[in-house]
Amino acid sequence: MPDSVLELVDMLYNMISDAWGVPLGAEKCVIKRDQVLDLLDEIKAQLPIEIGEAKRLVSARADYISNAKQEAETIRRAAEEQAKRLVDEQIIVRTARTKGNEIMMKAEERAKELRKMANEYADDALRRTEEAINEALSEVRQSRISFRNAVAARSAPPAPEQEENTAEE
């Protein structure tokens, strides 16, 4: 026996198309009633099974489509959240870069100020040192002059006034 309702319907169709026509009745034919009824019984018996299978397939398809829609929605939401997170991260990165640049500019300005102050301090310290050295040099020169004068005074013959003062003593 055939396995599907379609095969049974095909058999029925062939049986009717191959049947002998009735004289003077082009639209009428002679078929074996028992064979046709057996085929129809078989169709009736298999039809609920195939309809049930078809319903099960339609239901499974509907479930599959529903699950696919839910999964697609879940993926869409996850993608939106990921996109929002990436946008937020980009905003954070941009903000951090901007603040970092501001901090670097302030640090560079502060470094320039500190270099200027250090240069001024070093220049002032060198100026004071130069002044102190010049004063010390002046004192050394004065000391040399005094020393030369003292040496010259000892090596020169005593002046007449000095001799009288030294004799009286």
C-alpha atoms as an extended CHARMM CRD file, in Angstrom:
* protein
*
       169  EXT
         1         1  MET       CA              0.0000000000        0.0000000000        0.0000000000  PROA      1               0.0000000000
         2         2  PRO       CA              1.1630000000        3.5560000000       -0.6740000000  PROA      2               0.0000000000
         3         3  ASP       CA              2.6930000000        5.5460000000        2.2140000000  PROA      3               0.0000000000
         4         4  SER       CA              1.0850000000        8.9270000000        1.7180000000  PROA      4               0.0000000000
         5         5  VAL       CA             -2.2740000000       10.4600000000        1.0150000000  PROA      5               0.0000000000
         6         6  LEU       CA             -0.8920000000       12.0620000000       -2.1350000000  PROA      6               0.0000000000
         7         7  GLU       CA              0.0410000000        8.6860000000       -3.5490000000  PROA      7               0.0000000000
         8         8  LEU       CA             -3.4550000000        7.3900000000       -2.7590000000  PROA      8               0.0000000000
         9         9  VAL       CA             -5.0320000000       10.4250000000       -4.4550000000  PROA      9               0.0000000000
        10        10  ASP       CA             -2.7890000000        9.8450000000       -7.4780000000  PROA      10              0.0000000000
        11        11  MET       CA             -3.9120000000        6.2220000000       -7.6230000000  PROA      11              0.0000000000
        12        12  LEU       CA             -7.5700000000        7.3090000000       -7.4650000000  PROA      12              0.0000000000
        13        13  TYR       CA             -7.0090000000        9.8900000000      -10.1970000000  PROA      13              0.0000000000
        14        14  ASN       CA             -5.3430000000        7.3190000000      -12.4690000000  PROA      14              0.0000000000
        15        15  MET       CA             -8.1300000000        4.8100000000      -11.8020000000  PROA      15              0.0000000000
        16        16  ILE       CA            -10.7740000000        7.3470000000      -12.8600000000  PROA      16              0.0000000000
        17        17  SER       CA             -8.8570000000        8.5980000000      -15.8830000000  PROA      17              0.0000000000
        18        18  ASP       CA             -8.1930000000        5.0080000000      -17.0910000000  PROA      18              0.0000000000
        19        19  ALA       CA            -11.8170000000        3.9040000000      -16.5320000000  PROA      19              0.0000000000
        20        20  TRP       CA            -14.0010000000        2.9570000000      -19.4470000000  PROA      20              0.0000000000
        21        21  GLY       CA            -16.3480000000        5.5870000000      -20.6410000000  PROA      21              0.0000000000
        22        22  VAL       CA            -20.1140000000        4.9290000000      -20.7750000000  PROA      22              0.0000000000
        23        23  PRO       CA            -21.6250000000        4.9220000000      -24.2860000000  PROA      23              0.0000000000
        24        24  LEU       CA            -23.3180000000        8.1900000000      -25.0350000000  PROA      24              0.0000000000
        25        25  GLY       CA            -22.0420000000        9.7170000000      -21.7720000000  PROA      25              0.0000000000
        26        26  ALA       CA            -18.7360000000       11.3640000000      -22.2990000000  PROA      26              0.0000000000
        27        27  GLU       CA            -18.5520000000       12.5770000000      -18.7250000000  PROA      27              0.0000000000
        28        28  LYS       CA            -19.4270000000        9.2170000000      -17.1760000000  PROA      28              0.0000000000
        29        29  CYS       CA            -17.2700000000        6.1620000000      -16.6390000000  PROA      29              0.0000000000
        30        30  VAL       CA            -17.3320000000        2.7090000000      -15.1260000000  PROA      30              0.0000000000
        31        31  ILE       CA            -15.0340000000        2.1110000000      -12.1510000000  PROA      31              0.0000000000
        32        32  LYS       CA            -14.7780000000       -0.6500000000       -9.6190000000  PROA      32              0.0000000000
        33        33  ARG       CA            -16.6410000000        0.6090000000       -6.6050000000  PROA      33              0.0000000000
        34        34  ASP       CA            -14.7740000000       -1.5810000000       -4.0720000000  PROA      34              0.0000000000
        35        35  GLN       CA            -11.3610000000       -0.3710000000       -5.2160000000  PROA      35              0.0000000000
        36        36  VAL       CA            -12.4200000000        3.2850000000       -5.0680000000  PROA      36              0.0000000000
        37        37  LEU       CA            -14.0130000000        2.8470000000       -1.6380000000  PROA      37              0.0000000000
        38        38  ASP       CA            -10.8860000000        1.0390000000       -0.3670000000  PROA      38              0.0000000000
        39        39  LEU       CA             -8.7150000000        3.9210000000       -1.5930000000  PROA      39              0.0000000000
        40        40  LEU       CA            -11.0310000000        6.4730000000        0.0040000000  PROA      40              0.0000000000
        41        41  ASP       CA            -10.9810000000        4.5120000000        3.2980000000  PROA      41              0.0000000000
        42        42  GLU       CA             -7.1900000000        4.4520000000        3.1620000000  PROA      42              0.0000000000
        43        43  ILE       CA             -7.1260000000        8.2160000000        2.4800000000  PROA      43              0.0000000000
        44        44  LYS       CA             -9.5000000000        8.7920000000        5.4110000000  PROA      44              0.0000000000
        45        45  ALA       CA             -7.3030000000        6.6420000000        7.6400000000  PROA      45              0.0000000000
        46        46  GLN       CA             -4.0490000000        8.3710000000        6.6530000000  PROA      46              0.0000000000
        47        47  LEU       CA             -5.3940000000       11.8720000000        6.3570000000  PROA      47              0.0000000000
        48        48  PRO       CA             -5.6690000000       12.5430000000       10.1250000000  PROA      48              0.0000000000
        49        49  ILE       CA             -2.1130000000       11.2740000000       10.5900000000  PROA      49              0.0000000000
        50        50  GLU       CA             -0.7940000000       13.5300000000        7.8610000000  PROA      50              0.0000000000
        51        51  ILE       CA             -2.9200000000       16.4560000000        9.0260000000  PROA      51              0.0000000000
        52        52  GLY       CA             -1.6260000000       15.8930000000       12.5480000000  PROA      52              0.0000000000
        53        53  GLU       CA              1.9390000000       15.7540000000       11.2210000000  PROA      53              0.0000000000
        54        54  ALA       CA              1.3150000000       18.9090000000        9.2100000000  PROA      54              0.0000000000
        55        55  LYS       CA             -0.1230000000       20.6570000000       12.2790000000  PROA      55              0.0000000000
        56        56  ARG       CA              2.8790000000       19.5160000000       14.3170000000  PROA      56              0.0000000000
        57        57  LEU       CA              5.2310000000       20.8530000000       11.6310000000  PROA      57              0.0000000000
        58        58  VAL       CA              3.3420000000       24.1520000000       11.4540000000  PROA      58              0.0000000000
        59        59  SER       CA              3.4310000000       24.4300000000       15.2490000000  PROA      59              0.0000000000
        60        60  ALA       CA              7.1360000000       23.5570000000       15.3210000000  PROA      60              0.0000000000
        61        61  ARG       CA              7.7350000000       26.1410000000       12.5950000000  PROA      61              0.0000000000
        62        62  ALA       CA              5.7950000000       28.7380000000       14.5740000000  PROA      62              0.0000000000
        63        63  ASP       CA              7.8000000000       27.8700000000       17.7170000000  PROA      63              0.0000000000
        64        64  TYR       CA             11.0410000000       28.0590000000       15.7440000000  PROA      64              0.0000000000
        65        65  ILE       CA             10.0790000000       31.4480000000       14.3120000000  PROA      65              0.0000000000
        66        66  SER       CA              9.0360000000       32.6910000000       17.7580000000  PROA      66              0.0000000000
        67        67  ASN       CA             12.3200000000       31.5010000000       19.2970000000  PROA      67              0.0000000000
        68        68  ALA       CA             14.2620000000       33.0370000000       16.4290000000  PROA      68              0.0000000000
        69        69  LYS       CA             12.4460000000       36.3660000000       16.9490000000  PROA      69              0.0000000000
        70        70  GLN       CA             13.1970000000       36.2590000000       20.6890000000  PROA      70              0.0000000000
        71        71  GLU       CA             16.8400000000       35.4120000000       20.0250000000  PROA      71              0.0000000000
        72        72  ALA       CA             17.0510000000       38.1820000000       17.4290000000  PROA      72              0.0000000000
        73        73  GLU       CA             15.5450000000       40.6240000000       19.9230000000  PROA      73              0.0000000000
        74        74  THR       CA             18.0130000000       39.5140000000       22.5960000000  PROA      74              0.0000000000
        75        75  ILE       CA             20.9040000000       39.9270000000       20.1630000000  PROA      75              0.0000000000
        76        76  ARG       CA             19.5880000000       43.3630000000       19.1140000000  PROA      76              0.0000000000
        77        77  ARG       CA             19.3220000000       44.5150000000       22.7400000000  PROA      77              0.0000000000
        78        78  ALA       CA             22.8140000000       43.2010000000       23.5030000000  PROA      78              0.0000000000
        79        79  ALA       CA             24.1580000000       45.0050000000       20.4350000000  PROA      79              0.0000000000
        80        80  GLU       CA             22.4460000000       48.2370000000       21.4920000000  PROA      80              0.0000000000
        81        81  GLU       CA             23.8810000000       47.9320000000       25.0020000000  PROA      81              0.0000000000
        82        82  GLN       CA             27.3240000000       47.1910000000       23.5680000000  PROA      82              0.0000000000
        83        83  ALA       CA             27.0180000000       50.1960000000       21.2560000000  PROA      83              0.0000000000
        84        84  LYS       CA             25.9690000000       52.4320000000       24.1720000000  PROA      84              0.0000000000
        85        85  ARG       CA             28.8560000000       51.0950000000       26.2520000000  PROA      85              0.0000000000
        86        86  LEU       CA             31.3090000000       51.7780000000       23.4110000000  PROA      86              0.0000000000
        87        87  VAL       CA             29.9240000000       55.2840000000       22.9420000000  PROA      87              0.0000000000
        88        88  ASP       CA             30.2160000000       55.9120000000       26.6840000000  PROA      88              0.0000000000
        89        89  GLU       CA             33.7760000000       54.5730000000       26.6340000000  PROA      89              0.0000000000
        90        90  GLN       CA             34.6000000000       56.8570000000       23.7090000000  PROA      90              0.0000000000
        91        91  ILE       CA             33.1510000000       59.8150000000       25.5920000000  PROA      91              0.0000000000
        92        92  ILE       CA             35.1680000000       58.8500000000       28.6610000000  PROA      92              0.0000000000
        93        93  VAL       CA             38.3130000000       58.4660000000       26.5560000000  PROA      93              0.0000000000
        94        94  ARG       CA             37.7460000000       61.8180000000       24.8660000000  PROA      94              0.0000000000
        95        95  THR       CA             37.0920000000       63.4870000000       28.2110000000  PROA      95              0.0000000000
        96        96  ALA       CA             40.1830000000       61.8540000000       29.6920000000  PROA      96              0.0000000000
        97        97  ARG       CA             42.3010000000       62.9680000000       26.7400000000  PROA      97              0.0000000000
        98        98  THR       CA             40.9690000000       66.5170000000       27.0100000000  PROA      98              0.0000000000
        99        99  LYS       CA             41.6360000000       66.6360000000       30.7370000000  PROA      99              0.0000000000
       100       100  GLY       CA             45.0350000000       65.0100000000       30.2090000000  PROA      100             0.0000000000
       101       101  ASN       CA             45.9210000000       67.6680000000       27.6390000000  PROA      101             0.0000000000
       102       102  GLU       CA             44.7640000000       70.4030000000       30.0160000000  PROA      102             0.0000000000
       103       103  ILE       CA             46.8680000000       68.9230000000       32.8280000000  PROA      103             0.0000000000
       104       104  MET       CA             49.8910000000       68.6520000000       30.5130000000  PROA      104             0.0000000000
       105       105  MET       CA             49.4930000000       72.2900000000       29.4220000000  PROA      105             0.0000000000
       106       106  LYS       CA             49.2190000000       73.4240000000       33.0500000000  PROA      106             0.0000000000
       107       107  ALA       CA             52.2300000000       71.2840000000       33.9710000000  PROA      107             0.0000000000
       108       108  GLU       CA             54.2410000000       72.7640000000       31.0890000000  PROA      108             0.0000000000
       109       109  GLU       CA             53.2460000000       76.3030000000       32.1630000000  PROA      109             0.0000000000
       110       110  ARG       CA             54.2070000000       75.4870000000       35.7420000000  PROA      110             0.0000000000
       111       111  ALA       CA             57.5000000000       74.0070000000       34.5650000000  PROA      111             0.0000000000
       112       112  LYS       CA             58.2000000000       77.2110000000       32.5840000000  PROA      112             0.0000000000
       113       113  GLU       CA             57.4330000000       79.2650000000       35.6920000000  PROA      113             0.0000000000
       114       114  LEU       CA             59.6710000000       77.0760000000       37.8300000000  PROA      114             0.0000000000
       115       115  ARG       CA             62.5120000000       77.2740000000       35.2580000000  PROA      115             0.0000000000
       116       116  LYS       CA             62.1260000000       81.0590000000       35.1390000000  PROA      116             0.0000000000
       117       117  MET       CA             62.1500000000       81.2680000000       38.9380000000  PROA      117             0.0000000000
       118       118  ALA       CA             65.1320000000       78.8930000000       39.1540000000  PROA      118             0.0000000000
       119       119  ASN       CA             67.0180000000       80.9400000000       36.5450000000  PROA      119             0.0000000000
       120       120  GLU       CA             66.2320000000       84.1690000000       38.4200000000  PROA      120             0.0000000000
       121       121  TYR       CA             67.3350000000       82.5940000000       41.7080000000  PROA      121             0.0000000000
       122       122  ALA       CA             70.5420000000       81.2350000000       40.1660000000  PROA      122             0.0000000000
       123       123  ASP       CA             71.2580000000       84.6170000000       38.5280000000  PROA      123             0.0000000000
       124       124  ASP       CA             70.6310000000       86.4070000000       41.8420000000  PROA      124             0.0000000000
       125       125  ALA       CA             72.8250000000       83.9220000000       43.7170000000  PROA      125             0.0000000000
       126       126  LEU       CA             75.6070000000       84.3380000000       41.1350000000  PROA      126             0.0000000000
       127       127  ARG       CA             75.2650000000       88.1560000000       41.3210000000  PROA      127             0.0000000000
       128       128  ARG       CA             75.5290000000       88.1020000000       45.1360000000  PROA      128             0.0000000000
       129       129  THR       CA             78.4890000000       85.7310000000       44.8900000000  PROA      129             0.0000000000
       130       130  GLU       CA             80.1410000000       88.0240000000       42.3520000000  PROA      130             0.0000000000
       131       131  GLU       CA             79.5570000000       91.0050000000       44.6470000000  PROA      131             0.0000000000
       132       132  ALA       CA             80.9600000000       89.0880000000       47.6120000000  PROA      132             0.0000000000
       133       133  ILE       CA             83.9770000000       88.0210000000       45.5540000000  PROA      133             0.0000000000
       134       134  ASN       CA             84.5020000000       91.6060000000       44.3470000000  PROA      134             0.0000000000
       135       135  GLU       CA             84.3280000000       92.8540000000       47.9610000000  PROA      135             0.0000000000
       136       136  ALA       CA             86.7450000000       90.1400000000       49.0340000000  PROA      136             0.0000000000
       137       137  LEU       CA             89.0290000000       91.0160000000       46.0980000000  PROA      137             0.0000000000
       138       138  SER       CA             88.9000000000       94.6870000000       47.1270000000  PROA      138             0.0000000000
       139       139  GLU       CA             89.7840000000       93.7080000000       50.6910000000  PROA      139             0.0000000000
       140       140  VAL       CA             92.6360000000       91.5140000000       49.4300000000  PROA      140             0.0000000000
       141       141  ARG       CA             93.9330000000       94.3730000000       47.3040000000  PROA      141             0.0000000000
       142       142  GLN       CA             93.6610000000       96.7510000000       50.2750000000  PROA      142             0.0000000000
       143       143  SER       CA             95.4410000000       94.1880000000       52.4190000000  PROA      143             0.0000000000
       144       144  ARG       CA             98.2060000000       93.8550000000       49.8310000000  PROA      144             0.0000000000
       145       145  ILE       CA             98.5970000000       97.5920000000       49.6460000000  PROA      145             0.0000000000
       146       146  SER       CA             98.7460000000       97.7970000000       53.4540000000  PROA      146             0.0000000000
       147       147  PHE       CA            101.1700000000       94.9070000000       53.5330000000  PROA      147             0.0000000000
       148       148  ARG       CA            103.4380000000       96.5460000000       50.9220000000  PROA      148             0.0000000000
       149       149  ASN       CA            103.2990000000       99.7960000000       52.7740000000  PROA      149             0.0000000000
       150       150  ALA       CA            104.1800000000       98.0450000000       56.0290000000  PROA      150             0.0000000000
       151       151  VAL       CA            107.0710000000       96.1680000000       54.3790000000  PROA      151             0.0000000000
       152       152  ALA       CA            108.2930000000       99.3100000000       52.6930000000  PROA      152             0.0000000000
       153       153  ALA       CA            108.1360000000      101.1870000000       55.9760000000  PROA      153             0.0000000000
       154       154  ARG       CA            110.2700000000       98.5960000000       57.7760000000  PROA      154             0.0000000000
       155       155  SER       CA            112.8630000000       98.3780000000       55.1320000000  PROA      155             0.0000000000
       156       156  ALA       CA            113.2650000000      102.1700000000       54.7190000000  PROA      156             0.0000000000
       157       157  PRO       CA            115.6360000000      104.0710000000       57.0450000000  PROA      157             0.0000000000
       158       158  PRO       CA            113.8120000000      105.5670000000       59.9300000000  PROA      158             0.0000000000
       159       159  ALA       CA            112.7060000000      109.1090000000       59.4570000000  PROA      159             0.0000000000
       160       160  PRO       CA            114.3700000000      111.6690000000       61.7120000000  PROA      160             0.0000000000
       161       161  GLU       CA            111.3240000000      112.1100000000       63.7950000000  PROA      161             0.0000000000
       162       162  GLN       CA            110.9810000000      108.4180000000       64.2550000000  PROA      162             0.0000000000
       163       163  GLU       CA            114.6080000000      108.1730000000       65.4750000000  PROA      163             0.0000000000
       164       164  GLU       CA            114.0910000000      110.7730000000       68.1530000000  PROA      164             0.0000000000
       165       165  ASN       CA            110.9150000000      109.0350000000       69.2520000000  PROA      165             0.0000000000
       166       166  THR       CA            112.6570000000      105.6840000000       69.3850000000  PROA      166             0.0000000000
       167       167  ALA       CA            115.6500000000      107.1550000000       71.2980000000  PROA      167             0.0000000000
       168       168  GLU       CA            113.5130000000      108.7080000000       73.9340000000  PROA      168             0.0000000000
       169       169  GLU       CA            111.7690000000      105.5650000000       74.5290000000  PROA      169             0.0000000000
